[in-house]
């Protein structure tokens, strides 16, 4: 199929782009287009206008800003995959990115597009939830910072207002030497995950000083498993403790669709959490990957 007719805008800066969004026209922002264009072709989405932000230099780039990494929303996933900054400071994201589609889609897909599309099984939003990211939304009314935990409102629904555009993602840097792990289960390589597990661990004196556990593909958006985090914090990581944390993760509310039942997703959540937690702890303790 072909998309319905639409106006095409190529603003040179963010101010021009948000002015179009504020005009009242039903417009969509185009960056990588890996999700938007297929939806337009199938006429699931029928915008009156597209705002192509690929020519806006300030929308791209990766930079260290104090104890945070700031990433422009139009930064390609492929750039993130091979970034020395990401590999050094956010290895969790570096491990997650090869799971996103295929090389061709990562060449065009952007970090901002992945967040705004808000597929509940998408890898980059799951990393952002794990890392407690902050998202910058901009409109003619000014700039608004949205905590990642508040960004997903429902299935493929976000906290962005109609006149707002996502311009930047800010990620805190975890302490050097922290452990990380990202694992997902898919029917075929390149598919969206049925369930994905994303975990960060920082050890302190042989005990877990800090931990973040998140699951993707379970419900309407990525979610943190706070009860399991509370259980692990301040304790030595025994096999029994890890099994107990994984059991808690396996009780996370899950959806039912054509791909899996909620019970199957919960079973995967338990298995993947245990596997990923073991990997993250081993890395935090300086042990080699197996």
DOKOL-640452 format. One line per 3 residues: number of its first residue (from 1); their letters; for each residue x, y negated, z negated of N, C-alpha, C, O. Coordinates in steps of 0.05 Angstrom, whole numbers, plus 5000, padded with zeros to 4 digits. Each point is the difference from the previous one (the first is absolute). Layout:
BEGIN
NUM = a = X Y Z X Y Z X Y Z X Y Z  ...
***
This chain:
BEGIN
1 = xxx = 5017 5024 5000 4983 4976 5000 5017 4975 5000 5024 5001 4994  4964 4977 5012 5014 4974 5000 4988 4982 4979 4976 5003 4993  5039 4979 4995 4989 4982 4980 4981 4980 5013 5001 4994 5024
4 = xxx = 4981 4996 4959 4983 4978 5009 5017 4975 5005 5022 4998 4989  4967 4983 5025 5015 4975 5007 5006 4985 4974 4984 4999 4981  5039 4988 5019 5008 4984 4976 5019 4978 5009 5013 5002 5021
7 = xxx = 4988 4976 4964 5019 4979 5004 5027 5008 4988 5000 5015 4980  5022 4976 5031 5026 5008 4991 5017 4975 4993 5004 4982 5016  5005 5017 4959 5015 4977 4990 5029 5009 4992 5004 5021 4989
10 = xxx = 5015 4962 5017 5028 5005 4993 5012 4977 4985 5015 4984 5011  4977 5013 4964 5011 4977 4984 5030 5003 4995 5010 5022 5000  5003 4956 4997 5029 5000 4995 5007 4998 4971 5024 5003 4993
13 = xxx = 4957 4992 4989 5005 4999 4972 4975 5008 4984 4979 5003 5011  5025 5002 4963 4978 5009 4983 4978 4979 4999 4976 5008 4999  5031 4967 5000 4980 4979 4998 4980 5001 5023 4976 4997 4997
16 = xxx = 5035 5007 5027 4983 5002 5024 4982 5025 4998 4976 4999 5007  5035 5023 4983 4984 5025 4999 4977 4998 4980 4978 5007 5007  5027 4982 4970 4978 4998 4980 4980 4979 5008 4977 5002 4991
19 = xxx = 5031 4979 5025 4981 4980 5010 4979 5013 5017 4977 4994 5000  5032 5025 5017 4982 5015 5017 4981 5017 4983 4976 5002 5005  5035 5011 4974 4984 5017 4982 4979 4983 4986 4978 5010 4995
22 = xxx = 5028 4965 5000 4982 4982 4985 4979 4988 5019 4981 4987 4990  5021 5017 5036 4982 4987 5019 4972 5013 5001 4982 4989 5012  5015 5033 4974 4974 5014 5001 4997 5021 5021 4980 5014 5000
25 = xxx = 5040 4989 5017 5000 5020 5021 5005 5027 4987 5017 5002 4981  4970 5019 5028 5005 5027 4990 5027 5009 5012 5000 5011 5022  5021 4985 4963 5027 5006 5011 5014 5021 4984 4995 5003 4976
28 = xxx = 5023 5012 5037 5017 5020 4987 5029 4993 5005 5006 4990 5022  5011 5015 4959 5029 4995 5003 5012 5024 5013 4996 5023 4992  5020 4973 5029 5013 5021 5015 5030 4999 4994 5013 4979 5006
31 = xxx = 4999 5042 4983 5029 5001 4996 5010 5024 5016 5010 4997 5022  4989 5027 4966 5008 5024 5014 4979 5012 5018 5005 5011 5021  4970 4987 4970 4977 5009 5016 4996 5030 5000 4983 5010 5015
34 = xxx = 5032 5005 4969 4998 5029 5001 4974 5011 4989 4992 5023 5007  4994 4962 4977 4974 5008 4990 4978 4983 5013 4979 5010 5007  5026 4964 4996 4980 4982 5010 4992 5006 5029 4977 5000 5007
37 = xxx = 5043 5004 5010 4993 5003 5029 4984 5026 5005 4981 4999 5016  5026 5024 4972 4982 5023 5004 4972 4995 4990 4981 5009 5013  5016 4977 4965 4973 4994 4989 4985 4982 5019 4976 5002 5003
40 = xxx = 5038 4979 5010 4987 4983 5020 4993 5015 5025 4979 4996 5011  5038 5022 4997 4994 5016 5024 4976 5018 4996 4984 5003 5019  5012 5007 4957 4976 5016 4994 4977 4983 4991 4978 5010 4995
43 = xxx = 5026 4964 5005 4980 4980 4993 4988 5004 4972 4977 4994 4994  5041 5016 4988 4993 5000 4971 5003 4971 4990 4987 4993 4980  5031 4992 5032 5005 4972 4993 4996 4983 5025 5010 5006 5021
46 = xxx = 4975 4972 4976 4993 4983 5023 5006 4971 4994 4981 4984 4998  5044 5009 4999 5007 4972 4993 4995 4981 5024 5002 5008 5023  4992 4967 4971 4998 4980 5021 5027 4990 5009 5004 4990 5022
49 = xxx = 5016 5013 4959 5027 4990 5007 5021 5017 4985 4995 5011 4979  5029 4990 5034 5024 5011 4987 5020 4978 4996 5005 4983 5018  5008 5018 4959 5021 4981 4993 5026 5016 4999 5006 5013 4981
52 = xxx = 5010 4985 5040 5025 5015 5002 5022 4985 4985 5007 4978 5007  5003 5034 4971 5020 4987 4983 5028 5009 5006 5018 4993 4985  4986 5021 5036 5027 5010 5007 5020 4978 5006 5024 5004 4998
55 = xxx = 4966 4973 5010 5017 4977 5006 5006 4983 4976 5014 4979 5003  4977 5028 4973 5004 4984 4976 5024 5011 4985 4998 5021 4987  5025 4965 5015 5025 5010 4988 4998 5004 4970 5012 5019 4989
58 = xxx = 4974 4963 4998 4998 5001 4970 4984 5024 4990 4999 5005 4976  4988 5009 5042 4984 5024 4992 5016 5025 4999 4990 5021 4992  5035 4978 5016 5017 5024 5001 5025 4997 4983 5008 4977 4994
61 = xxx = 5004 5045 4998 5026 4999 4986 4999 5013 4973 4978 5002 4988  5045 5006 5003 5004 5013 4973 5021 4985 4985 5022 4995 5011  4972 4996 4965 5019 4984 4985 4999 5007 4970 4979 5006 4989
64 = xxx = 5045 4992 4999 5002 5003 4971 4996 4973 4987 5015 4981 5006  4965 5017 4977 4995 4975 4986 5000 5005 4970 4979 5007 4988  5045 4990 4999 5002 5006 4972 4997 5029 4995 5014 5017 5010
67 = xxx = 4966 4990 4973 4995 5028 4993 4977 5012 5017 4988 5020 4991  5007 4969 5032 4979 5009 5018 5009 5002 5029 5019 4986 5007  4968 5030 5008 5004 5001 5029 4975 4988 5013 4978 5008 4994
70 = xxx = 5026 4973 5024 4978 4987 5014 5001 5009 5029 5020 4998 5014  4957 5011 4996 4998 5011 5027 4977 4985 5015 4978 4999 4990  5029 4990 5033 4979 4987 5016 4980 5020 5010 5007 5023 5006
73 = xxx = 4968 4969 4995 4978 5019 5006 5003 5012 5028 4990 5022 5005  5022 4963 5014 5003 5010 5027 5026 5016 5005 5007 5006 5023  5007 5001 4955 5025 5015 5003 4993 5028 5009 4983 5014 4988
76 = xxx = 5031 4996 5033 4995 5026 5011 5008 5022 4980 5019 4998 4985  4966 5024 5015 5006 5023 4983 5027 5011 5007 5015 5010 4983  4992 4989 5043 5026 5010 5008 5023 4984 4988 5021 5011 4993
79 = xxx = 4975 4963 5005 5021 4983 4987 5003 5007 4971 5022 5001 4989  4956 5005 4997 5001 5008 4972 5014 5027 4998 5016 5004 4981  4979 5014 5038 5012 5027 4999 5030 4999 5000 5013 5017 4988
82 = xxx = 4999 4964 5027 5029 4999 5003 5013 4977 4986 5023 4993 5006  4962 4994 4976 5010 4977 4985 5019 5008 4978 4993 5017 4983  5031 4971 5015 5018 5006 4978 4988 4989 4974 5004 5012 4979
85 = xxx = 4982 4966 5022 4987 4989 4976 4980 5019 4989 4999 5005 4975  4984 5006 5042 4980 5019 4990 5013 5026 4990 4992 5010 4979  5028 5000 5035 5013 5024 4991 5013 4997 4973 5000 5018 4983
88 = xxx = 5012 4958 5013 5014 4995 4975 4982 4994 4976 5004 5011 4978  4976 4973 5027 4983 4990 4978 4973 5013 4997 4989 5002 4978  5000 5009 5044 4974 5013 4999 5001 5026 5014 4987 5004 5021
91 = xxx = 5029 5015 4969 5003 5026 5014 4974 5015 5002 4997 5017 5018  4984 4978 4964 4974 5013 5002 4987 4994 5027 4990 5019 5013  5011 4956 4995 4988 4993 5026 5015 5013 5023 4988 5009 5020
94 = xxx = 5039 4991 4978 5016 5013 5021 4992 5029 5003 5001 5011 5022  4993 5003 4956 4993 5028 5002 4972 5004 5011 4994 5020 5013  4988 4960 4982 4972 5003 5009 4997 4994 5030 4984 5013 5013
97 = xxx = 5031 4968 4998 4995 4991 5027 5002 5021 5021 4983 4999 5018  5035 5020 4982 5000 5021 5021 4975 5016 5002 4995 5013 5020  4988 4986 4959 4974 5014 5000 4979 4985 5016 4978 5010 5005
100 = xxx = 5027 4965 5002 4980 4983 5013 5000 5007 5030 5019 4994 5014  4959 5018 4995 4996 5005 5028 5025 5012 5014 5010 5020 4991  4998 4967 5030 5023 5009 5016 5018 4976 5006 4992 4977 4995
103 = xxx = 5031 5028 5016 5019 4978 5006 4987 4978 5016 5004 4976 4995  4980 5032 5025 4987 4980 5017 4982 4981 4985 4999 4976 5005  4985 5035 4976 4982 4983 4985 5015 4983 4980 4992 4977 4995
106 = xxx = 5030 5034 4994 5016 4984 4981 5015 4977 5014 5007 4980 4988  4998 5024 5038 5013 4979 5015 4983 4974 5002 5010 4978 5001  4964 5026 4999 4981 4978 5003 4985 4993 4974 4995 4977 4994
109 = xxx = 4999 5044 4990 4985 4995 4976 5014 4982 4980 5025 5001 4999  4960 4984 4985 5012 4981 4981 4991 5007 4972 4980 5014 4995  5035 4976 4985 4993 5005 4973 4974 4986 4992 4984 5010 4985
112 = xxx = 5012 4966 5026 4976 4985 4994 4975 5013 5012 4979 5001 4988  5024 5008 5037 4978 5014 5013 4991 5024 4985 4976 5006 4998  5043 5009 4991 4994 5024 4985 4984 4993 4975 4981 5014 4992
115 = xxx = 5027 4965 4994 4986 4991 4976 4972 4990 5006 4981 5007 4986  5016 4977 5035 4974 4988 5006 4980 5021 5011 4976 4999 4995  5035 5020 5021 4983 5022 5010 4989 5016 4977 4977 5009 5001
118 = xxx = 5039 4995 4978 4991 5012 4975 4989 5028 5002 4980 5007 4987  5033 5009 5029 4993 5028 5000 5008 5012 4973 5023 4996 4992  4960 5019 4995 5007 5009 4973 5023 5020 4999 5011 5005 4978
121 = xxx = 4997 5006 5045 5022 5019 5001 5026 4988 5010 5019 5014 5003  4981 4960 5003 5023 4987 5012 5024 5000 4981 4996 4995 4976  5028 5009 5035 5023 5002 4983 5010 4974 4988 5006 4999 4976
124 = xxx = 4994 4979 5039 5011 4975 4990 4983 4988 4978 5012 4991 4980  4962 5008 5022 4984 4990 4977 5004 5017 4976 4999 4990 4977  5005 5037 5026 5005 5017 4977 5026 4992 4986 5002 4999 4976
127 = xxx = 5019 4995 5040 5025 4991 4988 4996 4974 4985 5010 4996 4978  4974 4986 5034 4995 4974 4987 4985 5003 4974 5006 4985 4981  4975 5033 5017 4986 5005 4975 5020 5011 4979 4999 4992 4977
130 = xxx = 5018 5026 5032 5020 5012 4981 5019 4979 4989 5007 5000 4977  5000 4981 5040 5019 4979 4993 4987 4975 4987 5015 4981 4993  4959 5018 5005 4986 4976 4989 5007 4976 5017 5008 4979 4990
133 = xxx = 4988 5024 5036 5006 4978 5019 4981 4977 4997 4978 5002 4988  5030 4975 5022 4983 4976 5002 4998 4992 5029 5020 5000 5015  4956 4993 4994 4995 4993 5028 4993 4971 5002 4984 4989 4983
136 = xxx = 5027 4997 5037 4994 4972 5004 4980 4997 5022 5005 5008 5023  4973 4979 4971 4979 4994 5020 5000 4970 5004 5002 4984 4981  4995 5008 5044 5001 4971 5007 4976 4993 5016 4990 5015 5017
139 = xxx = 4999 4961 4978 4978 4988 5015 5004 4970 5000 5019 4990 4990  4962 4996 5023 5002 4971 5000 4996 4988 4972 5007 4977 4995  4982 5040 4987 4996 4991 4973 5024 5003 4983 5001 4989 4977
142 = xxx = 5020 5025 5033 5025 5003 4985 5009 5029 4999 4991 5017 5016  5026 4989 4964 5011 5026 4997 4989 5014 4975 4996 4987 4980  4999 5039 5023 4989 5015 4977 5017 5026 4997 5006 5013 5020
145 = xxx = 5002 4993 4955 5014 5024 4994 4981 5021 4990 4985 4995 4981  5015 5029 5031 4982 5022 4993 5016 5023 4990 5018 5010 5015  4977 5000 4961 5014 5024 4990 4990 5024 5017 4977 5002 5006
148 = xxx = 5042 5015 5001 4993 5023 5017 4978 5017 4987 4983 5011 5014  5016 4991 4960 4980 5016 4986 4972 4988 5005 4980 5015 4997  5018 4960 5011 4974 4987 5004 4994 4997 5030 4980 4988 5007
151 = xxx = 5038 5021 5010 4997 4994 5029 4980 5018 5014 4984 4990 5016  5016 5036 4978 4981 5018 5013 4973 4999 4984 5000 5007 4977  4979 4986 5037 4974 4997 4987 4982 5025 5005 4981 5004 4986
154 = xxx = 5026 5011 5035 4984 5023 5008 5012 5012 5025 5022 4992 5008  4964 5026 5004 5011 5013 5024 5004 4980 5022 4981 4989 5011  5045 5007 4996 5008 4981 5021 4989 4972 4996 4994 4985 5018
157 = xxx = 5004 5007 4956 4991 4974 4992 5021 4987 4982 5010 5014 4982  4997 4961 5022 5020 4987 4984 4989 4974 4988 4978 4992 5005  5038 4997 4977 4993 4975 4986 5004 4975 5017 4995 4978 4991
160 = xxx = 5015 5025 5034 5004 4977 5017 4973 4988 5007 4981 5014 5007  5018 4959 4992 4976 4986 5009 5001 4997 5030 5021 5002 5012  4956 4992 5001 4999 4999 5029 5020 4979 5012 5009 5003 5023
163 = xxx = 4997 4976 4962 5018 4979 5010 5029 5004 4991 5016 4982 5004  4989 5041 4984 5027 5004 4989 5016 5020 5018 4989 5017 5013  5037 4980 4986 5018 5017 5015 5023 5009 4982 5011 4984 4985
166 = xxx = 4995 5042 5015 5022 5011 4984 5026 4991 5013 5004 5005 5024  5014 4982 4961 5025 4990 5011 5025 5012 4988 5021 5000 5013  4977 5011 4963 5024 5010 4987 4993 5021 4979 4979 4999 4987
169 = xxx = 5039 5020 5009 4998 5020 4979 5025 4998 4983 5023 4999 5010  4974 4998 4964 5022 4997 4981 5001 5025 4982 4980 5007 4987  5043 5006 5012 5003 5025 4985 5022 4997 4979 5022 4991 5006
172 = xxx = 4972 5015 4969 5021 4999 4979 5021 5021 5003 4994 5022 5009  5031 4972 4984 5022 5019 5002 5002 5015 4974 5003 4987 4979  4996 5039 5022 5004 5016 4976 5029 5001 4993 5017 4995 5017
175 = xxx = 4990 5012 4958 5028 5001 4992 5017 5019 5017 4990 5020 5009  5035 4973 4995 5018 5017 5015 5002 5027 4987 5002 5002 4976  4997 5019 5041 5002 5027 4990 4973 5013 4993 5000 5022 4990
178 = xxx = 4978 4964 5016 4974 5012 4994 4995 5023 5020 5012 5001 5022  4971 5017 4970 4992 5022 5017 4975 4994 5015 4983 4984 4992  5014 5029 5031 4976 4995 5017 4993 5025 5015 5017 5018 5003
181 = xxx = 4959 4984 5006 4991 5023 5016 4974 4993 5014 4982 4988 4989  5017 5021 5036 4975 4996 5016 4995 5027 5015 5017 5009 5015  4960 5002 4980 4992 5026 5013 4972 4998 5010 4982 4989 4986
184 = xxx = 5013 5022 5037 4972 5000 5010 4994 5027 5014 5018 5014 5009  4956 4992 4992 4991 5024 5014 4983 4992 5023 4980 4986 4996  5027 5023 5028 4984 4994 5024 4995 5025 5016 5014 5020 4997
187 = xxx = 4966 4979 5020 4994 5023 5017 5021 5003 5021 5009 5022 5007  5000 4956 5004 5020 4999 5021 5019 4977 4994 4991 4980 4989  5033 5022 5020 5019 4978 4996 4990 4975 5015 4992 5002 5023
190 = xxx = 5008 4975 4964 4990 4976 5012 4972 4993 4993 4991 4977 5003  4993 5042 4986 4973 4995 4991 5000 4984 4974 5020 4999 4986  4957 4988 5009 4997 4988 4973 5000 5023 4980 4991 5022 5005
193 = xxx = 5019 4972 4971 5002 5020 4979 4972 5007 4990 4983 4983 4997  5013 5043 4997 4976 5008 4985 5004 4991 4971 4981 4989 4988  5043 5015 5001 5007 4989 4974 5030 4993 5001 5016 5014 5012
196 = xxx = 4991 4964 4976 5028 4992 4997 5006 4992 4972 4983 4989 4986  5042 5016 5005 5009 4994 4973 5024 4982 5002 5019 5005 5014  4981 4973 4971 5022 4980 4999 5007 4995 4972 4983 4992 4984
199 = xxx = 5043 5012 5009 5008 4998 4972 5027 4986 4996 5018 5003 5016  4984 4980 4964 5024 4988 4991 5006 5007 4971 4981 5001 4984  5044 5003 5010 5008 5008 4972 5026 4986 4993 5019 4999 5016
202 = xxx = 4982 4989 4960 5025 4989 4990 5005 5013 4973 4983 4999 4982  5040 5014 5015 5008 5014 4975 5014 4981 4981 5014 4981 5008  4982 5024 4966 5013 4984 4980 5007 5018 4976 4983 5008 4985
205 = xxx = 5044 4999 5013 5009 5017 4979 4988 5028 5000 4994 5011 4979  5003 5000 5045 4990 5027 5003 4970 5002 4999 4988 5022 5003  4998 4955 4994 4971 5000 5000 4990 4982 5022 5015 4983 5011
208 = xxx = 4960 5021 4996 4988 4984 5021 4993 4972 4989 4982 4997 4984  5033 4983 5025 4996 4973 4989 4977 4986 5015 4986 4983 4989  5011 5024 5036 4980 4987 5017 4992 5018 5023 5018 5014 5011
211 = xxx = 4957 4988 4995 4991 5017 5022 4975 4988 5013 4983 4988 4988  5015 5016 5039 4977 4992 5015 4992 5023 5018 5016 5011 5015  4959 4997 4982 4989 5023 5016 4976 4991 5015 4981 4989 4989
214 = xxx = 5019 5015 5037 4978 4991 5017 4992 5022 5020 5017 5016 5008  4958 4985 4999 4989 5020 5019 4986 4986 5022 4986 4980 4996  5018 5030 5028 4985 4990 5024 4983 5022 5012 5006 5024 4996
217 = xxx = 4973 4968 5018 4983 5019 5013 4978 5012 4983 4985 5017 5009  5014 4975 4965 4981 5012 4982 4973 4987 5001 4979 5013 4998  5020 4961 5005 4975 4985 4999 4999 4978 5020 5008 5003 5023
220 = xxx = 4983 4974 4968 4996 4977 5018 5025 4983 5003 5001 4981 5016  5020 5026 4969 5025 4986 5003 5021 5013 4982 4993 5018 4984  5032 4975 5019 5021 5011 4982 4995 4993 4971 4990 4979 4994
223 = xxx = 5017 5039 4988 4994 4996 4972 5023 5009 4982 5014 5019 5007  4990 4967 4971 5020 5008 4980 4987 5019 4981 4976 4999 4993  5041 5020 4997 4991 5019 4980 5011 4991 4974 5020 5011 4990
226 = xxx = 4967 4970 4998 5009 4986 4975 5002 5019 4977 5018 4998 4983  4963 5021 5015 5000 5018 4977 5025 5018 5000 5012 5006 4979  4996 5003 5045 5024 5016 5002 5025 4984 4994 5019 5010 4988
229 = xxx = 4981 4965 5021 5023 4982 4994 5003 4996 4970 5022 5002 4989  4956 4994 4997 5001 4996 4971 5010 5025 4986 5015 4999 4980  4976 5024 5030 5009 5025 4988 5030 5004 5002 5013 5009 4981
232 = xxx = 4999 4984 5042 5028 5005 5005 5019 4979 4987 5022 5007 4992  4969 4969 5005 5017 4978 4991 5010 5005 4972 4985 5006 4981  5042 4992 5016 5012 5003 4974 5007 5029 4992 5009 5005 4978
235 = xxx = 4986 5013 5040 5004 5029 4994 5021 5012 5018 5005 4990 5022  5008 5031 4968 5019 5015 5016 4984 5016 5021 4979 5011 4993  5030 4990 5032 4985 5013 5021 5002 5031 5001 5015 5011 5016
238 = xxx = 4970 5002 4966 5000 5029 5000 4981 5010 5021 4983 4986 5011  5020 5040 4996 4983 5012 5020 4971 5000 4991 4981 4996 5015  5015 5008 4959 4973 5000 4989 4987 4972 5003 4976 4998 5007
241 = xxx = 5040 4982 4987 4989 4972 5002 4993 4994 5029 4980 4987 5006  5037 5021 5013 4995 4994 5028 4975 5015 5009 4984 4988 5015  5012 5036 4976 4976 5015 5007 4975 4986 4989 4979 4999 5014
244 = xxx = 5023 4991 4963 4977 4986 4988 4994 4974 5015 4977 4994 5004  5044 4991 5004 4995 4976 5016 4988 5007 5027 4982 4985 5009  5027 5036 5003 4989 5008 5026 4971 5009 4997 4984 4995 5018
247 = xxx = 5009 5018 4960 4973 5008 4995 4981 4975 4998 4978 5001 5010  5032 4978 4977 4985 4976 4998 4996 4988 5028 4978 4991 5007  5043 5009 5009 4998 4989 5028 4979 5016 5016 4986 4989 5016
250 = xxx = 5013 5037 4979 4981 5017 5014 4971 4995 4993 4982 5011 5013  5013 4974 4966 4973 4993 4992 4991 4973 5011 4978 4991 4994  5039 4997 5022 4993 4974 5013 4975 5004 5018 4999 5019 5015
253 = xxx = 4983 4962 4983 4976 5002 5017 5008 5000 5030 5017 4985 5008  4971 5033 5007 5007 5004 5028 4975 5000 5017 4979 5008 4992  5025 4985 5033 4979 4999 5020 4997 5026 5015 5018 5016 5000
256 = xxx = 4960 4987 5014 4995 5023 5017 4996 4990 5028 4985 4981 5005  5029 5032 5015 4995 4993 5028 5005 5024 5017 5002 5023 4990  5000 4974 5036 5003 5023 5018 5027 5014 4997 5004 5022 5009
259 = xxx = 5015 4964 4978 5027 5012 4997 5003 5017 4975 5016 5019 5000  4970 4974 4978 5005 5014 4975 4977 4995 4981 4987 4979 5001  5009 5040 4981 4981 4996 4978 5014 4984 4978 5025 4997 5000
262 = xxx = 4960 4993 4981 5012 4985 4978 5017 5019 4982 5021 4992 4990  4970 5033 5007 5015 5020 4984 5027 5005 5013 5020 5003 4986  4981 4999 5040 5025 5006 5014 5019 4976 4997 5024 5003 4996
265 = xxx = 4965 4973 5006 5017 4976 4997 5011 4999 4971 5023 4993 4996  4961 5014 4985 5009 5000 4972 5022 5021 4996 5019 4996 4985  4978 5027 5028 5020 5021 4999 5026 4990 5012 5022 5004 4988
268 = xxx = 4977 4983 5035 5024 4989 5012 5012 4978 4983 5025 4998 4997  4959 4985 4991 5010 4979 4983 5016 5011 4976 5021 4989 4993  4970 5033 4996 5014 5013 4978 5027 5011 5010 5021 4995 4987
271 = xxx = 4979 5019 5035 5025 5012 5010 5020 4979 5009 5023 5002 4994  4967 4978 5021 5018 4980 5010 5012 4982 4978 5023 4992 5002  4961 5002 4978 5010 4984 4978 5022 5015 4985 5020 4988 4993
274 = xxx = 4977 5038 5002 5020 5015 4987 5026 5000 5016 5022 4996 4990  4975 5010 5036 5023 5001 5018 5015 4973 5002 5024 4999 4998  4960 4980 5006 5012 4973 5003 5012 4990 4974 5021 4987 5000
277 = xxx = 4967 5019 4978 5010 4992 4974 5027 5014 4994 5018 4987 4990  4984 5038 5016 5025 5015 4996 5022 4987 5017 5023 4997 4991  4971 4996 5034 5019 4987 5018 5009 4973 4989 5024 4994 5000
280 = xxx = 4957 4990 4991 5006 4973 4990 5017 5001 4974 5019 4985 4997  4974 5034 4986 5015 5003 4975 5029 5009 5005 5019 4989 4989  4984 5030 5029 5026 5010 5007 5018 4977 5012 5023 4998 4993
283 = xxx = 4965 4986 5023 5015 4977 5012 5007 4980 4978 5022 4989 5000  4960 5006 4982 5005 4982 4978 5022 5010 4982 5015 4984 4987  4988 5042 5011 5021 5012 4984 5026 5004 5015 5019 5011 4990
286 = xxx = 4981 4980 5035 5025 5001 5016 5005 5027 5012 5023 5005 5008  4957 5012 4993 5004 5027 5011 4996 4999 5031 4985 4984 5009  5029 5033 5006 4997 5000 5029 4973 5011 5008 4988 5016 4986
289 = xx = 5002 4974 5038 4975 5011 5010 5004 5029 5008 5021 5009 5009  4957 5006 4988 5001 5028 5007 4981 5004 5024 4997 5023 5009
***
